[in-house]
Amino acid sequence: MTNEQNIDFVLRSIEERDIRFVRLWFTDVLGNLKSFAISPEDLEEAFEEGIGFDGSAVKGFSSLEESDMLAFPDAATFQVLPWRPSESGVARIFCDIRTPRREPFLGDPRACLLRQFREADKAGYVMNVSPEIQFFYFKEDTTVSSGSAVPAPLDNAGYFDLTPEDSARDLRRDLTLALEQMSVPVEYSYHALAPSQNGVSLRYSEAITCADNIMTARLVIKQTAFSHGLFASFMPKPLSGIPGSAMFLYQSLFDHDGNNLFWARGEGSIHHLSKTAQHYVAGILKYAPEFALITNPTVNSYKRLVPNGEVPCYATWGSRNRSAFVRVPTYKPGKELSRRIELRGPDPTCNPYLIMAVTLAAGMRGIADELPLPPESTVPFDQLAESGAARLPRDLGEAIHEFENSEFVHETLGDHIFNYFLEEKRREWAEYSQTVTDWELRHYYGGF
């Protein structure tokens, strides 16, 4: 549908479904969901002229001297919130943030991704992504271990377990139904490897829609847990001694006719990866250390990334190697539409708009520069250091150093997002560094 058709559909739906509150959604630079509600009577004007708000009150947006911002609803993202009453209901719409001059605001993460998406579209590429989000369900009460309070797990079930111990079955059912009511299609949900750890895999969509879906899913996961008297944690490593949570991203590039440009067979292909796909992966591997602060943005992120053979610590790729940063799945060999790559480094605390932007930009640079794909990593993870593979940052401090010296990331994100993100992470690392010993700074892997 055209934008005018989408707007007409939204206005009719609001009247027919007795919607009394329309929540305008957007994110700050760090990926926190922001929202304010307007009445349906103001929505038509919002589509045309935007709704003004104080940008100086949103972290990373504007200074007091440049505080006026406009939120323009994207009619294609209209959905009714299923957990709110049907009478005098509530709907949400994602917004693009603009300046009073109607120009895209350079501190809006969604605008940053849209800019990269359009550049790729001009070159004939459409980025499709499927996310797999892992998280933990915990009880509100805690147990005390070594003088510190830690969350209490709900169960001792393991990966894909179907047992009475899997206490989150009803939560995952309610989660799936709520997401599908909001037109976020779920491929599957499951109990993950660790106690109380769960996962949900969303179906493929274009990059911007995928980022919107991730933001929606994170809220629905929290809302579902709350309705069951629990809370959901997206911390990459909430408990020591058990696996952490990732957000795997399955990516592929299509042309405007719907052909998968990552698929090939015969001479020149590797694992049915086309030359385009090989260059794309090479670009991601080249810049992976530089954008690690985007894929893994917290101190806790690096407590998950320990060299145990299950998580990526080096910028490598492989087919069967799950310690590779980029993996090439072989679920359906020879099927064109299924050929994609899997990014195994990101975790669920990242800003999905920024991670899509930097990985797409890195891959596009790889294609433009025709970067050669490095040899596939087949050595055991404990031999990767001797293999010459680039080491990914081991803590937030190293990630900050790589980030601040990256011309690529600066150009991709723009001055506003780059500078604010860097400033916030420097502050976070400085605060953390004051609370631990020198030994802990070098060996702080694991723990809550």
N, C-alpha and C positions, 0 to 999 in steps of 0.2 A: 504494500500500500504506500501511497505518497504520504508526505507529512500532513497535508490537509485532510486526507482520508483518516489518518491515525487520530488527528485532533477531533474530527467529527465522531469517530468511534468512542473516544474517551468521554466526550461530553454527553453522548447518548447513554453510555454505560453508567456514568455517575447518576444520571436521573433515574434510569431504570432500576438500579441496584441500591438506591437510597443511600448513597455515599454522602456523608456530612463533613468528613475531614479528609483532606488530601495532604499527605506528608511528602515534602520535597527532600529527596536524599542527595547527598554528595559526600565526598571524603576529603579529609585534610591531607597534608603532604605525607604524613606517616601512615595513612590508610585507615584512620579511625572514621567510622560512619557518623555523619552529621545529619540532622533533620530538623525541620520546622513545619508546622501545619498551617494550611490556608483553607479558607472556605471554598466550596465549589463555585460560588459566584465570582470568585477572583481568578479562577483558573484560565478562562478564556483570555483575559487580559495578560496573565502570566505567559501564555504561549506567544503572545505578540510583543510584549514590552518587558517581560521578566518581572521578578519580584525582588525588591531591594532588601538588603540586609547588611549588618555591620560585619565586614570582613576582618576587622582588627581583633574581633573576639575569637576568631578561628585560628588555631596554631598554624603558622606557616603561610598565612594568606597575605594580609596587608598591614602596613603600619597605620598608626592613628591618623597620619596625614593623608593616607590614601585608603580610607576604610570602606568607602561605598562600593558594594558589589551587587551584581544582579544574577539571580538564579533563573535560568531558562529551562523549563521542563522539557524532557525528551518524550514526546507522546508515545513512542513505540515501547517505552518501558513501563507503561501503566499496568498495575496489578492491584487487586484487592487483598488486604492482609487477612488471611483465613483465621487467625487466632483472635481477631477482634469481633465484636457482635455484628450480626448481619443487619440488625436494625440500627439506623444511623451509623453506617459502616465507615471503615477507614481504608483508604487506598494509598499507594505510594507511586512516585514517579522519580526516576533519576534525573538529575539536572546537569546542565553545562553552565559553568560559572564564567561570567563576562564582566568587563569593566563598564562604567557608565557610557563609554563610547561604543558599546556593543562589540568590542573586540574580545577574543578569547583571553581569559585571564591566565597568565603564564605560570601561576602557582596552582592551577587546577590539574590534578593527576590524570583525570579523564581526558582533558584536552591534550595532555602530553602524549597519551596513547593514541588518541585520534589523529594527531599530527603524524606520528610514525605509520599508522595504519594507512593514511591517505598517500603517504610517500610510496609505500609498498604497492598500493593499489594502482598508482600511476605507472609503476613499472610492470604491472600485469599480475601481481601476486595478491592473494587473499589468505590471511593467516587464520587457520582454524586451530582451536585449542580445546582439550578436554582435561579438566583438573580432577585430581583425586586428593581429597582433603582428609587428613587424619587429625584426631582430637581425643581428649580424655573426658569421661564423665566422672565426677566426684560427688561425694556427699558433702554437705555443708560442714559437718563436724570433722575434726582432724585428729591425728594421732601425734604423739610427741616422740621424736627420735633424735638422740644426741643433743637434746636441749632445743631443738627446732620443731615447729609445728609443720606437718606435711599432710596433704590431702589423703583421705581414706578411700582406697579403691573399692569399687562395687563388686568385683568378681575376680576370679583367678582363671578365667577362660583365655584361650589362645587364638591364634590365627585361624579364621574361618570356622571356629568351633561351633558345633550345634549341640549344646548341652544345657541342662537346667541352670548351670552356673552363669550362662550368658544372660545377665539381668537387664541388658540394654535392648533386647529384642523389640519391646513395645516402643521404646524411644526411637529406634531406627525406623520402625513402621510409621509412627506419627511424623517423624522428620521427613520421610519420603513422601507421604501424602501431602504434607504442608508445602513442600517444594514444588510438587507437581501441580498443586492448586495455583501456584504462582508462576506456572509455565516454565519452571526450571526442571527439565527432564533428568531423571536419575537413572544411570545405567545399572548400578548395583550399590548396596550398602553391606557392611560386614563388620564382624568383630576382628580387630587387628591383633597384632602379635602380643602386646603387653596387657596385663590386667587393666580393665576399665578403658582400654583404648579401642576406638572405633574409627571407621572410615566410610566415606561416601564418594562415589565416583559419578561425576556429571557428564552428560553426553556432549559431543562436540558442538561448538558454535564459533562464530567469528569472534575475534579477539576482544572487541569491546563488549559484546554481549556476554562473553565468558567472564570477563572481569566483573561486570554487573552481577552475574550469577554467583560468583564467589562471595561478593559482599552480601548478597541476599542469603546465601547458604550459611555464612558465619552467624548472621543474626538469627536465622531460623533454628540453627543448632542450639544457640544459647536460649532462645525462647522455649524450645521443646524441653530442654533440661529444666528450665525454671518451672514449667508447668507440672513437672514430675517431682518437684522439691529437690532438685539437684542443680549443679552448675557444670558448665562445659569449659574446658581449658584448652587453649590453642598453644600453650607453651611448648616449644620444641622438646624440652627435656624436664618435665615436672617432677620426676622421681629418679633417683639414682639406681643403677643396677638393672634397669629395664630399657627396652628400646624407646627412642623418642619419636616425635611426630613429624612427618614431612608433608609437603604439598607437591605431589608429582604433577608435572605438566606435560601432556602429550601434544606435540605440535606437528603441524604439517602445513605446506603451502599449496593452494589450489590456484588455477587460473580462472578467468571470468566465465569459462564454459563448464566449470565443475570438474576439471581433470586434476588429479593429484600429481603435482609436479615433483614430489619426492620419490615416486615409484619409477623403476626402470628394470630392465632385464638385459642380459647379454653383456657384451664387451663394455668395459668401463664402469659397470655397476658393481656395488659392494653391498651384499645383503639386500639386494633389490633397491638400493639407494641410488638415485640419479646423481648426475654431476651437480645439479642444482642443490640437492640435499647435502651432498658432501661438502660443498663450499659453505652452505648454511651452518652445518655442524662445526666446520673449521673456524668460522667466525665466532660462534658461541664459545668454543674452547679457548680461542685467543684472548677474548675479553672477559672470561669468567672470573679471574681474580679481581678485575677492576670493578665489576658490578656485584661482587659478593655482598657488599653492604646493603644492596637492594634485595637480593634473594634471601639473605640471612641477617636481619637488621638488629638483633638484640644480643646482649651478653649471653643470654641463655641459649641462643641459636647455636653457638659454637660448643656448647656442652653436649649437643647431639652429634656433632661432626667429629667423632673420634675414630682413629684408624682401627676399625674392627672387621673390615671386609664387607660391611653392609651399607655404609654411607660413603659418599664421595669426599675424599680429601685431596684429590689431585684432578686437574683438568684433563681427563681422559674420556675415551668413548669405548664402547664394546657392545656385543650382542648378548652374551650370557653373563657378563660381569656386572653384578649389581652394586659394586663399589665404584663404578664409572659415573662421572658427572652426567654424561649423555649416554643413554642406552638405546639400542635399536631393537624393539620387541619383535618377536617372530611368531606371534599368535596365529596368524593366518597367512602363511607363505604363499606368494604368488597372487594375492588379492590386492588389486591396485589401490582401492580406497582405504585399505587398512595400513598402508605404509606410513609410518610416522616415527618421530623420535620422542624419547622420554627424558625430561630433565629431572634428575633425582636429587639435586641439591637444595631447592627452595623449601622453606618451611611455612606454616600457616600464619605466621605473624607478619608476613611481608605485605606491602601494598600491591594488590594484584594489577592495578593499572600501570604502575611503574615497572613491575617485573615483566609484563608483556611488552612494554615499550623498549626496555633495554635489550631483551633477548631478540625481539624482532629486528631492532637496529643492528645488533651484532651479527645476526644471520645475514641481513641484507648487505652489510659491509663485506662479509665473507663471499657473498655471491658477486658483488661488484668488483672486488679485488681478485676474484678467482683463487681464493686461498686453498692450498692443497690440504686434503684431509690427512692428519697424522696417522701413523700405523695404529691398528686396533690394539687396545691394551689387553693382553692375555696373561701377564705375569701376576703372581699372587700379590695381594695388597701390601704385604710387608716388604716387597721388592720394588715397589713403585718409586721410592726415593732414588734408587740406583738406575732406574730406567730413563731418567731425564725428563719425566713428565713435570709440568708446572705445578707447584704446590699451591693449593688454595689457602686463603687466610686461616690461621689457627685460632684466632680470637678476634673480638671486635676491634681491638687496637690495630691489628694488621690489616683488617678490612678497611678501616678508616684511612690508613696510609695508602693503600692501593687506590681507593676511591678518589682521594683528594688530588692525586697526581695523574688522574685519567682524563686526557683530552676527549676521549670517546664518550665517557659518561657525562661529562660537562656539556658537550654538544648535544647529546641526546635529551637530557633532562632540561636544559636551559639554565640560565643563571639563578633564577628565583628558587626553583626546586632544589637544584644542586647545592646552593649555599645554605639554605635552611636545613636540608637533610643532614649535611655535613656538620653544621653547628650543633644540632640536636644530638647527634651521635657522639660527637666529641664530649659534650656535656655528660651524656650517659656513661661513657667510658671513664671519664674523670671521677664521677661520683662512685662508680664501682671500684676503681683503683684505690680509692682512699679507704675502702673497707676490708681489703685483703692484704695478705703478706706478699712479699716478692716471690716466695716459693709458690703460693697459690696462683699468682698471675701467670706463672710458667706452666703450672700443672693443674688447672682448675676444671678439667674435664669431668663431667658427671655431676650429680647432685641436683638438689631442688633449686 
